[in-house]
Amino acid sequence: MASRVAPGSTRGRPTALVYVDGFNLYRRCLEAHPDSKWLNLPRLMDLLLPDHDVLHVHYFTARIRAGAGDDPQGPIRQQTYIRALESTARVTPHYGTYRMDKRPMPKHPAELGDDGKLLRVMVRKTEEKGSDVNLAVRMLLDAHRGAADLYCLLTNDSDQVTTVRTLQEEVGVDVGWISPLPTLRQSKDLKNTNPALIACVTADALASSQFPDQVQHGRQTLHRPISWR
């Protein structure tokens, strides 16, 4: 496959598209680094893929609904962050949905009732739906079009193994994998797909990939959330 040169590039490096599982990145990495949540994803990808020209980053998430959690400011912070990403002109957000319902779950710590069975309580459970499918379809579509030399997936979710293997074996393209976790906690199933490239989000890369405290997006000035400083 001939290398594709990024628009405006004179370096002739191979090109890459990146697909970010936003919820997995947050849970596996950013939740433990609150001062790194104001993350410039294109900048991070440029650092992690220094031998490629990163054409674009596709960011898969779901809009947080007011009342879905204990933090009423969560939806506002999320909207501000996504606008900051869009200001780079190198990120496209793709939205799934959040499903919230009540269901019986075993009590923790575990207790037995008079009948000897585990006691259950009703809990409110929130799940993100649709993002995994959206990501897989986007990768397959871009690969079918021959949009880049490398299709790079950022997640630690082994549910995407089928996507990776389909791209490798059926479409015949190179797939890269970026883990949001350090080596000892990385998905063995994803690693066993033998990606053409493996990278890892490090604390140093996060620190070097933050937006400035103020980001201009058109006529709007976006401010880094106070709790993310």
DRENPA-3360 file (N, C-alpha, C; in nm, 2 decimals, always signed):
BEGIN
1 = MASRVAPG = +0.08/-0.12/+0.00/+0.00/+0.00/+0.00/+0.09/+0.12/+0.00 ~ +0.07/+0.21/-0.09/+0.14/+0.34/-0.10/+0.11/+0.43/+0.01 ~ +0.21/+0.50/+0.07/+0.19/+0.59/+0.18/+0.11/+0.71/+0.13 ~ +0.02/+0.76/+0.21/-0.06/+0.88/+0.17/+0.00/+1.00/+0.25 ~ +0.02/+1.11/+0.18/+0.08/+1.23/+0.25/-0.03/+1.31/+0.30 ~ -0.02/+1.35/+0.43/-0.12/+1.44/+0.49/-0.13/+1.57/+0.41 ~ -0.25/+1.63/+0.40/-0.27/+1.76/+0.33/-0.17/+1.86/+0.39 ~ -0.10/+1.93/+0.31/+0.00/+2.03/+0.35/+0.13/+1.97/+0.40;
9 = STRGRPTA = +0.15/+1.84/+0.40/+0.27/+1.79/+0.45/+0.37/+1.77/+0.34 ~ +0.50/+1.80/+0.37/+0.61/+1.78/+0.28/+0.70/+1.67/+0.32 ~ +0.66/+1.61/+0.43/+0.75/+1.51/+0.49/+0.73/+1.37/+0.43 ~ +0.62/+1.34/+0.37/+0.60/+1.22/+0.30/+0.59/+1.10/+0.40 ~ +0.55/+1.13/+0.52/+0.54/+1.02/+0.62/+0.41/+0.94/+0.60 ~ +0.40/+0.81/+0.64/+0.28/+0.74/+0.63/+0.17/+0.81/+0.72 ~ +0.05/+0.80/+0.68/-0.06/+0.87/+0.75/-0.14/+0.77/+0.84 ~ -0.21/+0.83/+0.94/-0.28/+0.75/+1.04/-0.41/+0.82/+1.07;
17 = LVYVDGFN = -0.51/+0.74/+1.10/-0.64/+0.79/+1.16/-0.65/+0.72/+1.29 ~ -0.70/+0.80/+1.39/-0.71/+0.74/+1.53/-0.86/+0.74/+1.57 ~ -0.90/+0.64/+1.64/-1.03/+0.62/+1.69/-1.03/+0.59/+1.84 ~ -1.08/+0.69/+1.91/-1.07/+0.69/+2.06/-1.20/+0.65/+2.13 ~ -1.19/+0.55/+2.20/-1.30/+0.50/+2.29/-1.30/+0.60/+2.41 ~ -1.38/+0.70/+2.41/-1.37/+0.81/+2.51/-1.40/+0.76/+2.65 ~ -1.50/+0.67/+2.66/-1.54/+0.63/+2.79/-1.43/+0.54/+2.85 ~ -1.37/+0.45/+2.77/-1.26/+0.37/+2.82/-1.14/+0.45/+2.85;
25 = LYRRCLEA = -1.11/+0.55/+2.77/-1.00/+0.64/+2.80/-1.02/+0.70/+2.94 ~ -1.14/+0.75/+2.96/-1.17/+0.82/+3.09/-1.15/+0.72/+3.20 ~ -1.22/+0.61/+3.20/-1.22/+0.52/+3.31/-1.09/+0.45/+3.34 ~ -1.01/+0.42/+3.23/-0.89/+0.35/+3.25/-0.77/+0.44/+3.27 ~ -0.79/+0.57/+3.24/-0.67/+0.66/+3.25/-0.70/+0.79/+3.31 ~ -0.79/+0.87/+3.25/-0.81/+1.01/+3.30/-0.87/+1.02/+3.43 ~ -0.95/+0.93/+3.47/-1.02/+0.94/+3.60/-0.92/+0.94/+3.71 ~ -0.80/+0.88/+3.69/-0.70/+0.87/+3.79/-0.60/+0.99/+3.78;
33 = HPDSKWLN = -0.62/+1.08/+3.68/-0.54/+1.19/+3.65/-0.63/+1.31/+3.63 ~ -0.69/+1.36/+3.73/-0.79/+1.47/+3.71/-0.73/+1.60/+3.65 ~ -0.60/+1.62/+3.67/-0.53/+1.74/+3.62/-0.49/+1.72/+3.47 ~ -0.53/+1.60/+3.41/-0.50/+1.58/+3.27/-0.62/+1.56/+3.18 ~ -0.74/+1.60/+3.24/-0.86/+1.58/+3.16/-0.88/+1.68/+3.05 ~ -0.81/+1.79/+3.06/-0.82/+1.90/+2.95/-0.72/+1.86/+2.84 ~ -0.75/+1.75/+2.78/-0.65/+1.68/+2.70/-0.67/+1.71/+2.55 ~ -0.57/+1.76/+2.49/-0.56/+1.79/+2.35/-0.53/+1.66/+2.27;
41 = LPRLMDLL = -0.63/+1.59/+2.23/-0.61/+1.45/+2.17/-0.53/+1.46/+2.05 ~ -0.54/+1.55/+1.95/-0.45/+1.55/+1.84/-0.30/+1.56/+1.88 ~ -0.28/+1.65/+1.98/-0.14/+1.67/+2.03/-0.09/+1.54/+2.09 ~ -0.17/+1.47/+2.17/-0.14/+1.34/+2.22/-0.10/+1.24/+2.12 ~ -0.18/+1.23/+2.01/-0.16/+1.14/+1.90/-0.03/+1.17/+1.83 ~ +0.00/+1.30/+1.81/+0.12/+1.34/+1.74/+0.24/+1.29/+1.83 ~ +0.23/+1.29/+1.96/+0.34/+1.25/+2.04/+0.36/+1.09/+2.04 ~ +0.24/+1.02/+2.04/+0.25/+0.88/+2.05/+0.28/+0.81/+1.92;
49 = LPDHDVLH = +0.25/+0.88/+1.81/+0.27/+0.83/+1.67/+0.37/+0.92/+1.60 ~ +0.49/+0.93/+1.64/+0.58/+1.03/+1.59/+0.63/+1.00/+1.44 ~ +0.61/+0.88/+1.40/+0.65/+0.84/+1.26/+0.54/+0.85/+1.16 ~ +0.42/+0.90/+1.21/+0.31/+0.91/+1.12/+0.25/+1.06/+1.12 ~ +0.19/+1.09/+1.02/+0.11/+1.22/+1.01/-0.03/+1.18/+1.05 ~ -0.08/+1.22/+1.16/-0.21/+1.19/+1.21/-0.31/+1.28/+1.14 ~ -0.39/+1.23/+1.05/-0.48/+1.31/+0.97/-0.60/+1.36/+1.06 ~ -0.65/+1.27/+1.14/-0.78/+1.31/+1.21/-0.80/+1.21/+1.33;
57 = VHYFTARI = -0.87/+1.26/+1.43/-0.90/+1.18/+1.55/-1.06/+1.17/+1.55 ~ -1.11/+1.05/+1.56/-1.25/+1.03/+1.58/-1.27/+0.99/+1.73 ~ -1.36/+1.07/+1.79/-1.38/+1.06/+1.94/-1.52/+1.01/+1.97 ~ -1.53/+0.89/+2.03/-1.66/+0.82/+2.05/-1.70/+0.83/+2.20 ~ -1.81/+0.89/+2.22/-1.86/+0.91/+2.36/-2.01/+0.92/+2.36 ~ -2.07/+0.96/+2.47/-2.21/+0.98/+2.48/-2.23/+1.10/+2.56 ~ -2.33/+1.18/+2.53/-2.36/+1.30/+2.61/-2.41/+1.27/+2.75 ~ -2.35/+1.32/+2.85/-2.39/+1.30/+2.98/-2.52/+1.38/+3.00;
65 = RAGAGDDP = -2.62/+1.31/+3.06/-2.75/+1.37/+3.08/-2.76/+1.43/+3.22 ~ -2.82/+1.55/+3.23/-2.84/+1.61/+3.36/-2.92/+1.51/+3.45 ~ -2.88/+1.49/+3.57/-2.95/+1.40/+3.66/-2.91/+1.26/+3.65 ~ -2.81/+1.23/+3.56/-2.77/+1.09/+3.54/-2.66/+1.05/+3.65 ~ -2.61/+1.15/+3.72/-2.51/+1.12/+3.82/-2.52/+1.22/+3.93 ~ -2.42/+1.22/+4.02/-2.42/+1.30/+4.14/-2.36/+1.44/+4.11 ~ -2.31/+1.46/+3.99/-2.24/+1.59/+3.96/-2.32/+1.67/+3.86 ~ -2.39/+1.77/+3.90/-2.47/+1.85/+3.81/-2.39/+1.93/+3.71;
73 = QGPIRQQT = -2.26/+1.95/+3.73/-2.17/+2.02/+3.64/-2.11/+1.93/+3.53 ~ -2.13/+1.80/+3.55/-2.07/+1.71/+3.45/-2.10/+1.74/+3.31 ~ -2.23/+1.75/+3.27/-2.27/+1.78/+3.13/-2.21/+1.91/+3.08 ~ -2.19/+2.01/+3.17/-2.14/+2.14/+3.12/-1.99/+2.12/+3.09 ~ -1.92/+2.05/+3.18/-1.77/+2.03/+3.16/-1.75/+1.94/+3.03 ~ -1.84/+1.84/+3.01/-1.82/+1.76/+2.89/-1.84/+1.84/+2.76 ~ -1.95/+1.93/+2.76/-1.97/+2.01/+2.64/-1.86/+2.11/+2.62 ~ -1.81/+2.16/+2.72/-1.69/+2.26/+2.71/-1.57/+2.18/+2.65;
81 = YIRALEST = -1.55/+2.06/+2.70/-1.43/+1.99/+2.65/-1.45/+1.95/+2.51 ~ -1.56/+1.90/+2.47/-1.58/+1.86/+2.33/-1.57/+1.98/+2.23 ~ -1.61/+2.10/+2.28/-1.60/+2.22/+2.20/-1.45/+2.25/+2.18 ~ -1.37/+2.23/+2.29/-1.23/+2.25/+2.28/-1.16/+2.16/+2.18 ~ -1.21/+2.03/+2.18/-1.16/+1.94/+2.08/-1.19/+1.98/+1.94 ~ -1.31/+2.03/+1.92/-1.36/+2.07/+1.79/-1.28/+2.19/+1.74 ~ -1.23/+2.27/+1.83/-1.15/+2.39/+1.79/-1.02/+2.35/+1.72 ~ -0.97/+2.23/+1.74/-0.85/+2.19/+1.67/-0.87/+2.16/+1.52;
89 = ARVTPHYG = -1.00/+2.14/+1.48/-1.03/+2.10/+1.34/-0.98/+1.97/+1.30 ~ -0.93/+1.89/+1.40/-0.87/+1.76/+1.37/-0.95/+1.65/+1.45 ~ -1.06/+1.69/+1.51/-1.14/+1.59/+1.59/-1.28/+1.60/+1.55 ~ -1.34/+1.48/+1.53/-1.49/+1.47/+1.51/-1.55/+1.38/+1.62 ~ -1.64/+1.44/+1.70/-1.71/+1.36/+1.80/-1.82/+1.28/+1.74 ~ -1.84/+1.15/+1.79/-1.95/+1.07/+1.75/-2.02/+1.02/+1.88 ~ -2.15/+1.03/+1.88/-2.23/+1.01/+2.00/-2.31/+0.88/+2.00 ~ -2.29/+0.81/+2.11/-2.38/+0.70/+2.15/-2.48/+0.76/+2.24;
97 = TYRMDKRP = -2.54/+0.68/+2.33/-2.64/+0.73/+2.43/-2.61/+0.66/+2.56 ~ -2.66/+0.73/+2.66/-2.65/+0.67/+2.80/-2.79/+0.62/+2.83 ~ -2.79/+0.49/+2.88/-2.91/+0.43/+2.92/-2.91/+0.42/+3.07 ~ -3.01/+0.46/+3.14/-3.02/+0.46/+3.28/-3.15/+0.39/+3.33 ~ -3.13/+0.28/+3.40/-3.25/+0.21/+3.45/-3.22/+0.15/+3.59 ~ -3.32/+0.10/+3.65/-3.31/+0.04/+3.79/-3.32/-0.11/+3.77 ~ -3.23/-0.17/+3.85/-3.23/-0.32/+3.85/-3.18/-0.37/+3.98 ~ -3.22/-0.49/+4.01/-3.18/-0.56/+4.14/-3.04/-0.61/+4.13;
105 = MPKHPAEL = -2.95/-0.57/+4.23/-2.82/-0.62/+4.23/-2.78/-0.67/+4.37 ~ -2.69/-0.77/+4.38/-2.65/-0.82/+4.51/-2.60/-0.71/+4.60 ~ -2.64/-0.72/+4.72/-2.59/-0.62/+4.82/-2.44/-0.63/+4.84 ~ -2.37/-0.52/+4.87/-2.23/-0.53/+4.90/-2.20/-0.45/+5.03 ~ -2.14/-0.51/+5.13/-2.09/-0.65/+5.13/-2.20/-0.75/+5.13 ~ -2.18/-0.87/+5.08/-2.28/-0.97/+5.06/-2.35/-1.00/+5.19 ~ -2.48/-1.02/+5.18/-2.56/-1.06/+5.30/-2.66/-1.17/+5.25 ~ -2.69/-1.26/+5.34/-2.78/-1.36/+5.31/-2.92/-1.33/+5.38;
113 = GDDGKLLR = -3.03/-1.36/+5.31/-3.16/-1.34/+5.37/-3.20/-1.47/+5.44 ~ -3.32/-1.46/+5.50/-3.37/-1.57/+5.58/-3.38/-1.70/+5.50 ~ -3.39/-1.68/+5.37/-3.41/-1.80/+5.28/-3.27/-1.86/+5.23 ~ -3.16/-1.79/+5.28/-3.03/-1.84/+5.25/-2.98/-1.79/+5.11 ~ -3.05/-1.70/+5.05/-3.01/-1.64/+4.92/-2.95/-1.50/+4.94 ~ -2.87/-1.46/+4.85/-2.81/-1.33/+4.85/-2.92/-1.22/+4.85 ~ -2.90/-1.13/+4.94/-3.00/-1.01/+4.94/-2.96/-0.92/+4.82 ~ -3.07/-0.87/+4.76/-3.05/-0.78/+4.65/-3.12/-0.65/+4.68;
121 = VMVRKTEE = -3.06/-0.54/+4.62/-3.12/-0.41/+4.64/-3.14/-0.35/+4.50 ~ -3.23/-0.25/+4.49/-3.25/-0.18/+4.36/-3.15/-0.07/+4.35 ~ -3.08/-0.07/+4.24/-2.98/+0.03/+4.21/-3.01/+0.10/+4.08 ~ -2.96/+0.22/+4.06/-2.97/+0.29/+3.94/-2.84/+0.27/+3.86 ~ -2.85/+0.20/+3.75/-2.73/+0.16/+3.67/-2.73/+0.24/+3.54 ~ -2.62/+0.30/+3.51/-2.60/+0.38/+3.39/-2.50/+0.31/+3.30 ~ -2.54/+0.29/+3.17/-2.46/+0.23/+3.07/-2.45/+0.31/+2.94 ~ -2.33/+0.31/+2.88/-2.31/+0.38/+2.75/-2.35/+0.28/+2.65;
129 = KGSDVNLA = -2.43/+0.32/+2.55/-2.47/+0.23/+2.45/-2.44/+0.29/+2.31 ~ -2.39/+0.21/+2.22/-2.38/+0.25/+2.08/-2.24/+0.29/+2.04 ~ -2.16/+0.33/+2.13/-2.03/+0.39/+2.10/-1.93/+0.28/+2.04 ~ -1.94/+0.16/+2.09/-1.85/+0.05/+2.04/-1.89/+0.02/+1.90 ~ -2.02/+0.01/+1.87/-2.06/-0.01/+1.73/-2.02/+0.10/+1.64 ~ -2.05/+0.22/+1.68/-2.01/+0.34/+1.60/-1.86/+0.34/+1.57 ~ -1.78/+0.31/+1.67/-1.63/+0.31/+1.64/-1.60/+0.20/+1.54 ~ -1.65/+0.08/+1.56/-1.62/-0.03/+1.47/-1.66/+0.00/+1.32;
137 = VRMLLDAH = -1.78/+0.06/+1.31/-1.83/+0.09/+1.17/-1.75/+0.20/+1.11 ~ -1.71/+0.30/+1.19/-1.63/+0.41/+1.13/-1.49/+0.36/+1.08 ~ -1.43/+0.27/+1.16/-1.30/+0.21/+1.13/-1.31/+0.13/+1.00 ~ -1.41/+0.05/+0.99/-1.43/-0.04/+0.87/-1.46/+0.05/+0.75 ~ -1.54/+0.15/+0.76/-1.57/+0.23/+0.65/-1.45/+0.31/+0.60 ~ -1.37/+0.37/+0.69/-1.25/+0.44/+0.65/-1.15/+0.34/+0.58 ~ -1.13/+0.22/+0.64/-1.04/+0.13/+0.58/-1.08/+0.09/+0.44 ~ -1.21/+0.06/+0.43/-1.26/+0.03/+0.30/-1.23/+0.13/+0.19;
145 = RGAADLYC = -1.24/+0.26/+0.24/-1.21/+0.37/+0.14/-1.06/+0.39/+0.12 ~ -0.98/+0.33/+0.20/-0.83/+0.35/+0.19/-0.79/+0.49/+0.23 ~ -0.85/+0.53/+0.35/-0.83/+0.67/+0.39/-0.70/+0.70/+0.45 ~ -0.62/+0.60/+0.49/-0.49/+0.62/+0.56/-0.41/+0.50/+0.55 ~ -0.29/+0.50/+0.60/-0.20/+0.39/+0.60/-0.21/+0.31/+0.72 ~ -0.25/+0.37/+0.83/-0.27/+0.30/+0.96/-0.39/+0.35/+1.03 ~ -0.47/+0.25/+1.08/-0.59/+0.28/+1.15/-0.57/+0.24/+1.30 ~ -0.57/+0.34/+1.38/-0.52/+0.32/+1.52/-0.63/+0.33/+1.62;
153 = LLTNDSDQ = -0.64/+0.23/+1.70/-0.75/+0.22/+1.80/-0.70/+0.25/+1.94 ~ -0.77/+0.34/+2.01/-0.73/+0.37/+2.15/-0.84/+0.32/+2.24 ~ -0.81/+0.21/+2.30/-0.90/+0.15/+2.40/-0.83/+0.03/+2.47 ~ -0.89/-0.01/+2.58/-0.84/-0.14/+2.64/-0.96/-0.24/+2.65 ~ -1.06/-0.21/+2.56/-1.18/-0.30/+2.56/-1.16/-0.41/+2.46 ~ -1.16/-0.53/+2.52/-1.13/-0.65/+2.43/-1.25/-0.68/+2.34 ~ -1.36/-0.61/+2.36/-1.48/-0.63/+2.27/-1.44/-0.59/+2.12 ~ -1.34/-0.51/+2.11/-1.30/-0.46/+1.98/-1.20/-0.56/+1.91;
161 = VTTVRTLQ = -1.17/-0.67/+1.96/-1.08/-0.77/+1.90/-1.14/-0.81/+1.76 ~ -1.27/-0.84/+1.76/-1.33/-0.88/+1.63/-1.31/-0.77/+1.52 ~ -1.32/-0.64/+1.56/-1.30/-0.53/+1.47/-1.16/-0.53/+1.42 ~ -1.06/-0.55/+1.51/-0.92/-0.55/+1.47/-0.89/-0.66/+1.37 ~ -0.94/-0.78/+1.41/-0.91/-0.90/+1.32/-0.98/-0.88/+1.19 ~ -1.10/-0.83/+1.18/-1.17/-0.81/+1.06/-1.09/-0.71/+0.97 ~ -1.04/-0.60/+1.02/-0.96/-0.51/+0.95/-0.83/-0.57/+0.89 ~ -0.77/-0.65/+0.98/-0.64/-0.72/+0.94/-0.66/-0.82/+0.83;
169 = EEVGVDVG = -0.76/-0.91/+0.86/-0.77/-1.04/+0.78/-0.87/-1.02/+0.66 ~ -0.97/-0.94/+0.67/-1.07/-0.93/+0.56/-1.04/-0.81/+0.48 ~ -1.00/-0.70/+0.54/-0.98/-0.57/+0.46/-0.83/-0.56/+0.42 ~ -0.74/-0.62/+0.50/-0.60/-0.62/+0.47/-0.53/-0.49/+0.49 ~ -0.56/-0.42/+0.61/-0.50/-0.30/+0.64/-0.42/-0.31/+0.77 ~ -0.33/-0.22/+0.79/-0.25/-0.22/+0.92/-0.33/-0.15/+1.03 ~ -0.34/-0.21/+1.14/-0.41/-0.16/+1.26/-0.31/-0.14/+1.37 ~ -0.32/-0.02/+1.43/-0.24/+0.01/+1.55/-0.32/+0.01/+1.67;
177 = WISPLPTL = -0.26/-0.01/+1.79/-0.33/-0.01/+1.91/-0.26/+0.08/+2.02 ~ -0.34/+0.17/+2.07/-0.29/+0.25/+2.18/-0.36/+0.21/+2.31 ~ -0.29/+0.17/+2.41/-0.35/+0.13/+2.54/-0.35/+0.25/+2.63 ~ -0.47/+0.27/+2.70/-0.47/+0.38/+2.80/-0.42/+0.33/+2.93 ~ -0.36/+0.21/+2.94/-0.31/+0.15/+3.07/-0.17/+0.12/+3.05 ~ -0.09/+0.11/+3.17/+0.04/+0.06/+3.16/+0.05/-0.09/+3.13 ~ +0.17/-0.13/+3.09/+0.19/-0.27/+3.03/+0.12/-0.38/+3.11 ~ +0.14/-0.38/+3.24/+0.09/-0.50/+3.32/-0.06/-0.51/+3.32;
185 = RQSKDLKN = -0.14/-0.40/+3.29/-0.28/-0.41/+3.29/-0.35/-0.40/+3.15 ~ -0.26/-0.42/+3.05/-0.32/-0.41/+2.92/-0.39/-0.53/+2.88 ~ -0.49/-0.52/+2.79/-0.57/-0.63/+2.74/-0.48/-0.73/+2.66 ~ -0.48/-0.85/+2.71/-0.40/-0.95/+2.64/-0.47/-0.99/+2.51 ~ -0.60/-0.99/+2.51/-0.67/-1.02/+2.38/-0.63/-0.92/+2.27 ~ -0.63/-0.79/+2.30/-0.60/-0.70/+2.20/-0.45/-0.71/+2.16 ~ -0.36/-0.74/+2.26/-0.22/-0.75/+2.23/-0.20/-0.87/+2.14 ~ -0.28/-0.98/+2.16/-0.26/-1.10/+2.08/-0.31/-1.09/+1.94;
193 = TNPALIAC = -0.37/-0.97/+1.90/-0.40/-0.95/+1.76/-0.28/-0.91/+1.68 ~ -0.16/-0.89/+1.75/-0.04/-0.85/+1.68/-0.05/-0.73/+1.60 ~ -0.09/-0.62/+1.66/-0.10/-0.49/+1.59/+0.03/-0.45/+1.52 ~ +0.01/-0.37/+1.41/+0.13/-0.32/+1.34/+0.21/-0.22/+1.42 ~ +0.14/-0.16/+1.52/+0.20/-0.06/+1.61/+0.13/-0.07/+1.74 ~ +0.21/-0.07/+1.85/+0.16/-0.06/+1.98/+0.22/+0.06/+2.06 ~ +0.13/+0.14/+2.12/+0.17/+0.25/+2.20/+0.09/+0.25/+2.33 ~ +0.14/+0.34/+2.42/+0.07/+0.34/+2.55/+0.07/+0.49/+2.60;
201 = VTADALAS = -0.05/+0.53/+2.65/-0.06/+0.66/+2.71/+0.01/+0.67/+2.84 ~ +0.11/+0.76/+2.84/+0.19/+0.77/+2.96/+0.16/+0.90/+3.03 ~ +0.20/+0.91/+3.16/+0.18/+1.03/+3.24/+0.25/+1.15/+3.17 ~ +0.37/+1.13/+3.12/+0.44/+1.24/+3.06/+0.37/+1.29/+2.93 ~ +0.32/+1.19/+2.85/+0.25/+1.23/+2.73/+0.12/+1.31/+2.77 ~ +0.05/+1.27/+2.87/-0.06/+1.34/+2.91/-0.03/+1.49/+2.95 ~ +0.08/+1.50/+3.03/+0.12/+1.63/+3.08/+0.16/+1.72/+2.97 ~ +0.21/+1.66/+2.86/+0.26/+1.74/+2.75/+0.15/+1.77/+2.64;
209 = SQFPDQVQ = +0.03/+1.72/+2.67/-0.08/+1.73/+2.57/-0.20/+1.80/+2.62 ~ -0.18/+1.90/+2.71/-0.29/+1.97/+2.77/-0.32/+2.10/+2.69 ~ -0.45/+2.13/+2.67/-0.49/+2.26/+2.61/-0.44/+2.37/+2.71 ~ -0.42/+2.49/+2.65/-0.40/+2.61/+2.74/-0.53/+2.63/+2.82 ~ -0.52/+2.70/+2.93/-0.63/+2.72/+3.02/-0.75/+2.79/+2.95 ~ -0.72/+2.87/+2.85/-0.82/+2.93/+2.76/-0.81/+2.88/+2.62 ~ -0.92/+2.84/+2.56/-0.91/+2.79/+2.42/-1.02/+2.88/+2.34 ~ -0.97/+2.93/+2.23/-1.07/+3.01/+2.15/-1.13/+2.92/+2.04;
217 = HGRQTLHR = -1.26/+2.92/+2.04/-1.34/+2.84/+1.94/-1.44/+2.94/+1.87 ~ -1.40/+2.99/+1.75/-1.48/+3.09/+1.69/-1.48/+3.22/+1.78 ~ -1.59/+3.26/+1.81/-1.61/+3.38/+1.90/-1.62/+3.34/+2.05 ~ -1.61/+3.22/+2.07/-1.63/+3.17/+2.21/-1.49/+3.14/+2.28 ~ -1.48/+3.18/+2.40/-1.36/+3.15/+2.48/-1.39/+3.04/+2.58 ~ -1.33/+2.93/+2.57/-1.35/+2.81/+2.65/-1.25/+2.81/+2.76 ~ -1.30/+2.79/+2.89/-1.21/+2.79/+3.00/-1.20/+2.65/+3.06 ~ -1.07/+2.61/+3.09/-1.05/+2.49/+3.16/-1.13/+2.48/+3.29;
225 = PISWR = -1.21/+2.37/+3.31/-1.28/+2.36/+3.43/-1.19/+2.37/+3.56 ~ -1.24/+2.43/+3.66/-1.16/+2.45/+3.78/-1.12/+2.32/+3.84 ~ -1.21/+2.22/+3.84/-1.18/+2.09/+3.90/-1.08/+2.01/+3.82 ~ -1.04/+2.06/+3.70/-0.95/+1.99/+3.62/-0.81/+2.05/+3.62 ~ -0.79/+2.14/+3.72/-0.66/+2.21/+3.73/-0.57/+2.14/+3.84;
% end
